[in-house]
Amino acid sequence: MNKQHVTLLVFLDLSAAFDTVDHDILLRRLKYKFGICNNALAWFRSYLVNRSHRVVIENVMSDSFDMKYGVAQRYCLGPLLFILYTSKLFDVIHHHLLTVHCFADDTELYLAFNPSSDNAQDAAILAMENCLRDIRNWMITDRLMINDEKTEFMLIGTKAQLAKVKNITLTIGESTLSTLGDRAFMAGAPKLWNVLPLNLRSISDFNIFKHDLKTYLFKEAFY
């Protein structure tokens, strides 16, 4: 923003990301991209293969079935393995963009452009769409699934610079991406604040406000 630029930010949405990790692809990536071999690779293989799963509903247990895909999300090793599995994502992105932020299955793509130039805006849109296309194709190959309809974007900049931006649309697959809209903090926060009772909104002490807000939300949820 200090350069009077606007940033185009895209939030990728992956469907059941941790559950679709292919164990064979992951083990090959650990070996050939990261050089993990011998005993270390055997440890990862023993952790991943020959795992089974059952479902219990009202004391009725299902048959056991093999788990050939997926890593556990709630354990520290799961997010690490997912990051290694999706490491090729950076190679794809860097063909088109300079900047990306990733943590586990949370991926954000962004690039800045000069809003005063139509050519700069068109170039930014084209670069982002080409990047999204190649990411989508790579994910299909590696058995990941990007949720086109839930992938969204937003524009970040000063009010004056945002006013110069023409109407922007981005497409991925067969879908046209939507902006964050009501989910954006600037749009959602005032609406959430205005539905709070007046006595809560009138509290000037922050600690008292936090206490009373928790009490209010608890009553709304359970009574």
Backbone torsions as a table, in degrees:
resi	resn	phi	psi	omega
1	MET	NA	-30.3	178.9
2	ASN	-63.7	-22.4	177.9
3	LYS	-92.5	10.9	-178.8
4	GLN	64.0	31.3	177.7
5	HIS	-103.6	162.9	173.8
6	VAL	-112.2	141.0	-180.0
7	THR	-103.9	128.7	174.2
8	LEU	-95.9	117.4	-174.3
9	LEU	-118.5	124.9	-179.2
10	VAL	-115.0	131.4	178.5
11	PHE	-104.8	111.3	179.1
12	LEU	-78.8	138.8	177.4
13	ASP	-116.8	118.2	179.2
14	LEU	-101.7	138.9	179.7
15	SER	-89.6	121.7	176.9
16	ALA	46.0	50.4	-169.5
17	ALA	-56.5	-51.0	-176.4
18	PHE	-67.3	-26.8	-176.0
19	ASP	-79.4	-12.0	-174.7
20	THR	-106.2	6.0	179.6
21	VAL	-64.5	123.2	179.4
22	ASP	-84.6	120.1	-174.8
23	HIS	-62.6	-38.7	-179.5
24	ASP	-65.3	-44.1	177.9
25	ILE	-63.5	-41.8	-179.9
26	LEU	-61.7	-45.7	-179.1
27	LEU	-65.2	-38.2	176.9
28	ARG	-64.8	-38.7	-179.8
29	ARG	-67.9	-39.8	177.4
30	LEU	-61.3	-37.5	-176.7
31	LYS	-78.0	-52.2	-169.5
32	TYR	-88.5	-25.0	179.1
33	LYS	-96.7	-36.4	-175.0
34	PHE	-108.9	-1.7	174.2
35	GLY	71.8	20.1	178.2
36	ILE	-81.3	123.7	-175.2
37	CYS	-148.6	-177.6	177.2
38	ASN	53.5	-131.9	-174.1
39	ASN	-62.3	-39.0	-178.6
40	ALA	-61.3	-43.8	178.3
41	LEU	-67.3	-36.1	178.2
42	ALA	-63.6	-34.9	176.8
43	TRP	-63.4	-45.8	178.5
44	PHE	-63.6	-39.7	179.6
45	ARG	-63.0	-42.5	-179.7
46	SER	-66.7	-29.4	178.4
47	TYR	-72.0	-34.2	-171.8
48	LEU	-91.8	-42.2	-169.9
49	VAL	-88.9	164.2	178.0
50	ASN	58.5	33.9	174.9
51	ARG	-98.1	148.4	-179.4
52	SER	-130.7	169.2	-173.5
53	HIS	-144.3	141.9	174.7
54	ARG	-132.6	156.8	176.4
55	VAL	-121.9	133.0	178.9
56	VAL	-117.7	123.1	177.2
57	ILE	-129.4	116.3	179.2
58	GLU	51.4	50.9	176.4
59	ASN	66.7	10.7	174.8
60	VAL	-105.0	122.1	-175.6
61	MET	-101.9	134.6	178.7
62	SER	-77.5	170.4	171.5
63	ASP	-66.6	155.7	177.5
64	SER	-79.4	140.4	175.2
65	PHE	-136.5	148.7	-175.0
66	ASP	-69.6	147.6	176.4
67	MET	-110.2	97.4	180.0
68	LYS	-92.4	-7.2	-177.0
69	TYR	-135.6	153.8	171.7
70	GLY	99.5	149.8	171.2
71	VAL	-129.3	150.5	-176.1
72	ALA	-70.2	126.7	-176.6
73	GLN	-79.7	-29.6	-171.3
74	ARG	-86.1	-4.1	177.6
75	TYR	-104.7	153.7	-173.4
76	CYS	-62.4	-29.7	-178.0
77	LEU	-73.3	-29.8	-177.7
78	GLY	-60.2	-55.6	177.9
79	PRO	-59.5	-36.0	178.6
80	LEU	-63.8	-46.4	179.1
81	LEU	-64.2	-35.8	178.9
82	PHE	-66.0	-40.6	178.4
83	ILE	-62.3	-42.7	178.2
84	LEU	-65.5	-39.2	-179.7
85	TYR	-63.1	-38.9	-176.0
86	THR	-96.4	14.7	-177.6
87	SER	-60.5	-26.3	178.9
88	LYS	-65.6	-18.6	178.2
89	LEU	-55.9	-39.6	-178.9
90	PHE	-65.6	-36.1	177.7
91	ASP	-63.3	-40.4	179.5
92	VAL	-65.8	-47.0	-175.9
93	ILE	-64.9	-41.1	-173.9
94	HIS	-69.9	-9.3	171.5
95	HIS	-72.7	-21.5	-173.1
96	HIS	-121.4	-38.2	-172.3
97	LEU	-125.1	159.6	177.6
98	LEU	-94.0	-22.8	-169.9
99	THR	-130.4	139.8	176.7
100	VAL	-155.3	147.9	176.3
101	HIS	-125.9	127.2	-179.0
102	CYS	-135.6	141.7	165.5
103	PHE	-145.9	113.0	-175.8
104	ALA	53.1	-121.3	-176.9
105	ASP	-93.7	11.5	178.7
106	ASP	-99.1	110.8	-176.3
107	THR	-126.0	130.3	178.7
108	GLU	-126.3	128.0	177.6
109	LEU	-107.5	138.6	178.5
110	TYR	-152.5	149.5	173.2
111	LEU	-150.8	152.0	-177.9
112	ALA	-105.8	150.4	178.1
113	PHE	-147.3	162.6	179.0
114	ASN	-85.5	112.6	-176.8
115	PRO	-70.6	-12.3	179.9
116	SER	-79.5	-11.8	-177.2
117	SER	-113.3	119.7	176.3
118	ASP	-62.7	-36.6	179.5
119	ASN	-64.5	-38.7	179.2
120	ALA	-66.6	-40.3	177.6
121	GLN	-64.0	-45.6	-179.8
122	ASP	-63.1	-39.5	179.4
123	ALA	-65.8	-38.2	179.1
124	ALA	-66.0	-44.1	179.3
125	ILE	-63.1	-44.1	-179.4
126	LEU	-63.8	-43.8	179.6
127	ALA	-62.0	-42.7	-179.4
128	MET	-67.7	-42.4	179.8
129	GLU	-65.6	-40.1	176.6
130	ASN	-64.2	-39.0	177.6
131	CYS	-64.3	-45.6	179.2
132	LEU	-62.3	-38.4	178.7
133	ARG	-62.3	-46.6	-178.4
134	ASP	-69.9	-35.0	175.7
135	ILE	-62.7	-44.7	-179.4
136	ARG	-61.6	-44.6	179.8
137	ASN	-64.5	-41.4	178.5
138	TRP	-64.5	-41.4	-179.4
139	MET	-63.4	-37.6	177.3
140	ILE	-62.6	-41.8	179.4
141	THR	-63.6	-40.1	-178.6
142	ASP	-93.7	16.1	172.3
143	ARG	63.1	33.8	169.4
144	LEU	-105.2	162.6	-177.5
145	MET	-132.0	119.8	175.0
146	ILE	-92.0	133.1	-179.9
147	ASN	-87.5	98.2	-175.8
148	ASP	-57.9	-41.8	-172.9
149	GLU	-72.0	-23.3	-178.2
150	LYS	-103.5	-3.3	173.7
151	THR	-76.6	128.4	-171.6
152	GLU	-129.6	168.3	177.0
153	PHE	-140.2	162.1	174.4
154	MET	-146.7	159.3	177.2
155	LEU	-109.6	136.4	-178.3
156	ILE	-122.2	127.9	178.6
157	GLY	176.7	177.7	176.3
158	THR	-71.1	161.0	179.8
159	LYS	-58.9	-39.0	-178.5
160	ALA	-67.3	-40.6	-179.2
161	GLN	-73.9	-37.3	178.6
162	LEU	-64.6	-29.8	179.6
163	ALA	-66.8	-20.4	-179.7
164	LYS	-85.1	-13.4	-175.1
165	VAL	-77.7	130.4	175.5
166	LYS	-76.1	171.1	-179.3
167	ASN	-61.7	120.7	-176.0
168	ILE	-107.3	131.5	171.1
169	THR	-128.1	141.9	177.1
170	LEU	-123.1	142.4	178.1
171	THR	-121.0	146.3	173.9
172	ILE	-142.3	123.4	-173.8
173	GLY	62.2	-124.4	178.2
174	GLU	-100.7	5.4	-173.3
175	SER	-109.0	147.6	171.4
176	THR	-99.2	123.9	-176.3
177	LEU	-68.7	145.5	176.5
178	SER	-103.7	159.9	173.8
179	THR	-79.4	167.7	-178.9
180	LEU	-64.4	-28.9	174.5
181	GLY	53.0	-124.3	-175.2
182	ASP	-66.9	-17.1	179.1
183	ARG	-80.2	-17.1	178.8
184	ALA	-66.1	144.8	-176.1
185	PHE	-60.4	-42.7	-177.0
186	MET	-64.4	-28.5	178.7
187	ALA	-89.0	-39.1	-173.7
188	GLY	-81.1	-35.9	-175.4
189	ALA	-59.5	-48.1	179.2
190	PRO	-60.9	-37.1	179.7
191	LYS	-66.0	-42.6	178.4
192	LEU	-65.0	-39.9	179.6
193	TRP	-63.2	-42.2	-174.3
194	ASN	-70.4	-19.5	179.0
195	VAL	-88.2	-6.8	176.9
196	LEU	-72.7	148.7	177.7
197	PRO	-59.9	150.1	-176.9
198	LEU	-60.1	-36.3	-179.3
199	ASN	-63.8	-31.7	176.4
200	LEU	-72.0	-43.8	-177.3
201	ARG	-69.2	-15.3	-177.7
202	SER	-92.0	-6.4	-177.8
203	ILE	-72.4	128.6	-177.7
204	SER	-96.1	-21.0	179.9
205	ASP	-88.6	122.9	-173.6
206	PHE	-64.6	-42.0	-178.6
207	ASN	-64.8	-39.7	177.0
208	ILE	-66.3	-40.2	178.6
209	PHE	-60.0	-45.6	180.0
210	LYS	-60.1	-43.7	-178.9
211	HIS	-63.8	-48.1	-177.1
212	ASP	-70.3	-32.0	177.8
213	LEU	-65.8	-42.7	178.1
214	LYS	-60.9	-42.5	179.4
215	THR	-63.6	-42.8	179.9
216	TYR	-63.4	-46.7	-178.9
217	LEU	-65.3	-37.1	177.7
218	PHE	-62.8	-44.5	179.7
219	LYS	-65.8	-38.9	178.7
220	GLU	-63.7	-34.7	-175.8
221	ALA	-80.5	-34.7	-169.2
222	PHE	-119.0	-0.5	179.8
223	TYR	-125.7	NA	NA
